[in-house]
């Protein structure tokens, strides 16, 4: 999948070292509910392998956000959708390396994957959350067209910060009638079965 400035593609084994460098930064990791800090280097390899398995199984679509810098591809961060088939929901998640903050990368990548997910996956709603004190991430979700849904208590985040936090939940519903064509119907080659 592509945007004006970015490409979203499956993670590759060659991404592990750069992924580790970007996410093993407290300023990045402190806002991620399921990422340990410090982030072990071996975990990058394991996670990349698991993303390929999840894409093949159709249970999640975690992909690399890459840009171009001086003619070479650069890993910027990751964006993903984790499916809940029974509820027909997908949870949107993302992170961007600190040096790329403030350039609109998060909303650009998250919006692209969100549109693709609603158009191509058997989901009716995307959900996402951001820590209450993470105004930047909440702004990304608003720019991705997600609307406030509720404030939930998250014990997931307590693994990292050893407390229960208020986490604003956001949602984006599929907005088309059953007889209309889905917009943005463009299945990337890595998704085709």
Beta strands, then each sheet from edge to edge (+ up, - down):
strand 1: 7-10
strand 2: 60-69
strand 3: 72-84
strand 4: 89-96
strand 5: 125-131
strand 6: 147-154
strand 7: 165-173
sheet 1: 1+ 2- 3+ 4- 5- 7+ 6-
end
